[in-house]
Amino acid sequence: MTKTGFGVDVGGSGVKGGVVDLETGQLVGDRIKLLTPQPSTPEAVAETVAEIIRQAEWDGPVGITLPSVVTGGVARSAANIDKKWIGTDARALFSDALGGRLVTVLNDADAAGIAEDALGAGKDAKGVVILLTFGTGIGSAILHDGVLLPNTEFGHMEVDGKEAEHRAASSVKEKKDLSYKEWAGEVSRVLTRFENLLWPDLFIAGGGISRKNEKWIPHLTNRTPVVPAALLNTAGIVGAALAMETGIAP
C-alpha cells in the first residue's frame, strides 16, 4: 500500500497542491494550481488552500508552505504575500479553514530542502546539505543528515558589501544582462562565503534557473560540489507533505 500525504505550496502568484507518494516523492494524480488571491491576506489564502483540498477530495492532514519565516506555527515575515501575514498564527488559521484538521506550516525553501534532501538531488548525500533557490531573491535550507535547521535566511547574508541575493539572485542576472559565465562568478563568490562559514558537503541549486544548470554550474569555482535540484516545481509540495508526515513543525 503506497503511503501518501498532501502538500500545498503557497507562492506570490500561485497556490499549488497535490497528493504525494511519500516513498518516491512523485505526485499521485494531477497537481492543482489556483491563482494566489490579490490581496493575498491570510483569510483569502486560507480559503484558496481549502478550495484546493476540496477539489482534491483529500480528508487527511495537510502540510503547507509559506514564503515566510515560521516559528511555532506563526508567520514572522512576508515575502511576496500580504504584510498582514506577519504575526498571524498560520497553523491555527489553516486548521480552522480545513475544519479543524491537523496541519503543519513551514517556510517554502525549508520544504524544498526537506524534499530534495530526502527524495531528490541530496538523497544519497551524507553530512551537511544546503539548498539554495535562485529566483527574485535567494532562499535557503540547511540540513544535517536529514535534520532541518529551520528559517535560515542566507540570501540576506552580506558578501563583500552586498546582500548575497543582491549579488547572485537570478533576477540580478536578468537586470544586469549578465552572461551565464559572468553570473556564475557572482554565485561563486556567494557560495565561497557560505562554505567558509558552514563547511557543507553538498550544495543543491534550485529555482527556475537550475533547469539550465549546464550553462552555469560548470563555471562555478567554489570547492563544494554543486548539483541541480531534481524535483524543481514540485519540491515545495513534496516537502510540505513530508514535513506533515515526519512531524516537522517549526
N, C-alpha and C positions, 0 to 999 in steps of 0.2 A: 504493500500500500504506500503510495507516494505521500510524503509529508509535505503539506503546503501551508503557506501563510499568505498574508495580504499586506502589500506596501503601497503607500501613497507618497508621492514626491511633489511638494508644493514649490513652484517657482514663480518668478516675477511675471511670466507671460502665460504659463500653462500649469495645470494641476493634472498629474498622471498617476494612474493606479493600476494594479493588476495582481492576479494570483501568481504566487511564486513557488516553484519546486525548490524546497529548502536544501535539497541534496545536490542539485546541479546548478541552481541559480537561473534556470530558464523560466520564462513566463509560461504559465499554463493558460492557453486561450489568448484572446486579444488584450492588448493594453488599452485602457480607456483614458482618453485625454479630453479635458474641458478647459476652456479659457479661464485664466485667473480673473475673478471679478474685479472691476475697477469702480470705485476704490477698493483695494484689497484689505478691507477691515477684517478683524478676527471673525466676526459673525458671518460675514459674506463668504469667507474662505471655508469656514466650518460647514456651511450649507453646501458648498461645492463638493467638499470631501464626502459629505453624506450622500449626495447625488451619485457620486462615483460608486460608493458602496451599494447603493440601491440598484444601480444598473448592473453591477457585477453579481448581485444576489448573494453577497458574502455575509455570513452571520457570525463569524468568529472575531478574535482580537485583531487589532489593526496597528501597524507601525506607520508613523507619519514623519516626514522630514519638513523642516522649515529652513529658509535662508536666514537663520538667526543663531546666536549663541543661546543654548538652552540649558538651564540649571534647575534641578528639582521640578522639571516639567514646565518651568516658567521661561518665556521668551525674554531675553535680556538685550537684544539688539534687533534691527530690522534692515536687511539689505534687499532692495527691490520689492519690498512689500510695505504696506501702510505702517507708519510710525506708531499707530495705536497698538501694534503688537507688543511694543516694549512694556514689560511688566504684566502682560497677560498670562494667566495660568492656562497654557495651551493644552496641557493634558486634560484638565477638567473641562475645558471648552469643547474639545473634540469628543470626549467621553459622553458629555451631555447631548451633543448633536447626534451621537450614534446610539442613543437610547441607554446610556449607562454602561456600555461595554468597555472591556479592558483595552487601553491604548498605551503606546509609548511614543514619545515625541523626541526627536533629536535633530541636530544640525545636519544640513544636507551633505556637506563634504564628509562629515563623520560617517554618515550612512554609506556613501560611496566607498569610503576607505574600508569599512567593515566588509562590504560585498567583494571588493577587489582582493582584499587580503584572504578572505575565506574561500572564494569560489572563482576568482578572476586571475589577474596577472600576478598576484602575490601568493597564490595558493600553495606553492611549493617553497616559498621563502621562509627562512628562519631569522629570528632576531628582530631588529627594528626596521619597520617598513613605513615610508612616508608617501602618502598620496598627495599630489598637488593638482588641482584643477585649474587650468589656464583658460580664462574667459574674460569677462569685463574686468574682473579682479583676479586674485589667486586664492582659491580655497585650499584648506589643508586638513589632513587627518594623519595621526601618528599612532601606530600600533606596535606592541612588543609581543611577539609570539601569540598574536590574535587578540590581545587585550588592548582596548582603546583607551587613550588618554583624551577625553572629550574637549571640544571647544578650543582647539588651538587656532590661532589667528596669524599664522606665519606670513600671510600676504601683507600684513602691516609691519613686519619687522624692517628696521632700517638697514639698507645695504648701500654703503658708500654714499650716504647723504640723502637717499630717497627711499620711500617705502618700496618693498620688493615688488608689489603689484604695479606701482607706477613706473617700474623699470622693465618688468618682464611679463605682464599680463598679455594675452594675445591681442587685446584691444589696443595696446601700445604699438604692436607691430603694424596694425592697420592704420592707426592715427599718424604714425611717423613714416608709413610706407617703407618699412624695413624689409630687406630680403630675409629669407629663412635663415641664412647663414649669419647675417647681422643680428637678427633677433636671438638666435641660439647663443651668441656671445653674451647678451644680457641675461639670458636664462642661466648660462654657466656661472656668471657672477653671483646670481642669487643662490643657486644650488651649492656652490662652493662655500658661501656663508652659512647656509643651513647645515652642511655636512661637517664643517669645522666646529659647530656648536653641538650637534646631535649625534654624529657618527652613525648614520643609518647604514643598514646592509643593502637596502634597495629603495630607489625612488620609482613610483608609478606616476606617469604623466597622463592626466585626464583632461576633460574639456574637449570641445569640438575640434581643436587644432591637433589633438592626438591622433585623429584619423589620418592626418598627413605626416605622421611621425617620421617616415623615411626621408622627408625633406629637411628635418632639423635635428632629430636625435643624434644622427651620426656626426654632427658638427659640435656637439657638446664637449667641453674639455674638463669637466669636474671628474673626480676619481670614482664616485659611487656609481654602480650600474643604474641605468635609467631604461625602463621598459614602458611601452604604451599600455594604457588601460585596456582591458579586454571586454568589459561589459558596456562601456560607453553610456548611451542614454537610458539604459535600464538600471544602472548601478544604484541610483537613489531608491528606486522601488525595491530592489532586491535587498539592499542594506537595511531599509526600514523593516521589511518582513523578518529578516534575520535578527534585528535588534529586539523585535517583539518576542520572537521565539526564544532567544537566549537571555531575555530579562535585562537587557541594557537599557537603563533609564536615567540619562544624565540630568 
